[in-house]
Each structure stands twice: as structure tokens, then as C-alpha cells.
Amino acid sequence: MMDCTYYLKQNLLGRNAANIVFSFKEIRASIFLYRENGRRVNAKSLVGILSAHFMEGETIKVLTDDPEEMSRIQSILNEFGTVIP
């Protein structure tokens, strides 16, 4: 398992949520997003992303089971936030 943390510059609601889910569905690895309160959602589920209400200014953790796909995941998420080292 590999993870990274992001600070969101845009919310993940509406069209942003649809775009991220569409992009993540092309990746074979499992991808999960964690909120600061510990709630976990499947990043390939539009309902999951929308129900989590990821808002601008929040910090989220991204977890995947395939370290080789992390660079693709990061390139998708860079549109919505910045990596926190």
C-alpha cells in the first residue's frame, strides 16, 4: 500500500467529482480517499465522492494498493490540489 496527502484547492463536488471518478476508473489499482476524520471512500465511486463532501481547504489522504500507479493518481489529483510532503 502506498499513500500521499493532498491539500485541496478545489472542492470535489459536481463536475469535479465526475471528472475525477472518470479518470480513476481507467486505473486498475484500488484507490481510496480518506478525510481528516477517518472516513474512507472508494475514489472510483461517484456516490462515495459526493457523499464525502470533500471541500476546498481540506486535507485528504490517498491510498492505493499499486505503488506503480501512484504517479498517474498524483497527476490526476494535481488538478484539484497540491501534495503535502
Backbone torsions as a table, in degrees:
resi	resn	phi	psi	omega
1	MET	NA	140.4	178.6
2	MET	-130.9	143.9	-179.0
3	ASP	-138.1	162.5	172.4
4	CYS	-152.2	160.9	-176.9
5	THR	-116.4	139.4	-178.0
6	TYR	-125.7	143.6	169.1
7	TYR	-101.2	121.1	-175.6
8	LEU	-79.8	127.2	174.9
9	LYS	-95.7	-13.8	177.4
10	GLN	-136.6	153.1	176.0
11	ASN	-75.5	161.3	177.8
12	LEU	-110.2	58.0	178.4
13	LEU	-119.6	160.5	174.8
14	GLY	55.8	-126.1	-175.7
15	ARG	-63.3	-36.9	177.9
16	ASN	-60.5	-42.5	178.7
17	ALA	-63.6	-43.7	179.9
18	ALA	-62.9	-41.9	-179.8
19	ASN	-64.5	-41.8	-178.2
20	ILE	-68.6	-41.0	178.9
21	VAL	-64.9	-43.5	179.0
22	PHE	-59.6	-42.4	-179.9
23	SER	-68.8	-41.7	-178.5
24	PHE	-69.4	-27.9	-179.2
25	LYS	-65.7	-19.1	177.7
26	GLU	-78.5	-12.9	-179.4
27	ILE	-95.1	131.6	-175.3
28	ARG	-74.8	-25.0	-176.4
29	ALA	-70.5	156.9	172.2
30	SER	-76.5	137.6	-179.3
31	ILE	-132.6	129.0	178.3
32	PHE	-127.0	145.0	175.4
33	LEU	-113.2	135.0	-179.6
34	TYR	-115.9	133.7	172.7
35	ARG	-83.9	168.7	178.4
36	GLU	-61.9	-29.5	-179.4
37	ASN	-82.0	2.1	176.3
38	GLY	96.0	-3.5	179.8
39	ARG	-69.6	133.9	-178.7
40	ARG	-113.5	136.2	175.5
41	VAL	-132.7	150.6	174.9
42	ASN	-73.6	122.3	-176.7
43	ALA	-71.2	-10.3	178.7
44	LYS	-97.0	7.2	-178.9
45	SER	-111.7	115.9	179.2
46	LEU	-62.0	-42.5	178.8
47	VAL	-62.2	-40.6	178.6
48	GLY	-62.8	-46.6	-179.9
49	ILE	-63.1	-46.0	-178.4
50	LEU	-65.5	-39.1	-177.8
51	SER	-71.9	-22.0	-179.8
52	ALA	-79.3	-18.7	178.6
53	HIS	53.0	56.0	176.3
54	PHE	-70.9	116.8	-174.0
55	MET	-111.6	157.5	176.2
56	GLU	-55.3	136.3	179.4
57	GLY	94.8	-9.5	179.5
58	GLU	-86.1	160.5	174.4
59	THR	-107.9	130.5	177.9
60	ILE	-125.1	154.0	176.5
61	LYS	-111.5	135.0	-179.5
62	VAL	-110.4	129.9	-178.4
63	LEU	-127.7	133.2	177.1
64	THR	-135.8	154.2	179.5
65	ASP	-91.5	-2.0	-179.2
66	ASP	-124.7	99.1	-178.0
67	PRO	-57.9	-28.3	-179.3
68	GLU	-67.5	-24.3	-179.8
69	GLU	-89.0	-6.6	-175.8
70	MET	-60.2	-35.1	179.6
71	SER	-66.0	-37.8	176.1
72	ARG	-66.5	-41.7	178.9
73	ILE	-62.4	-44.3	-180.0
74	GLN	-64.6	-38.0	179.3
75	SER	-65.1	-33.6	177.0
76	ILE	-70.5	-45.7	-176.8
77	LEU	-72.3	-21.3	179.5
78	ASN	-62.2	-20.7	176.6
79	GLU	-70.5	-24.9	-173.6
80	PHE	-111.0	-13.3	-177.7
81	GLY	-167.0	-173.1	178.9
82	THR	-124.9	147.5	-179.9
83	VAL	-72.6	137.9	173.1
84	ILE	-103.2	118.3	-177.9
85	PRO	-68.0	NA	NA
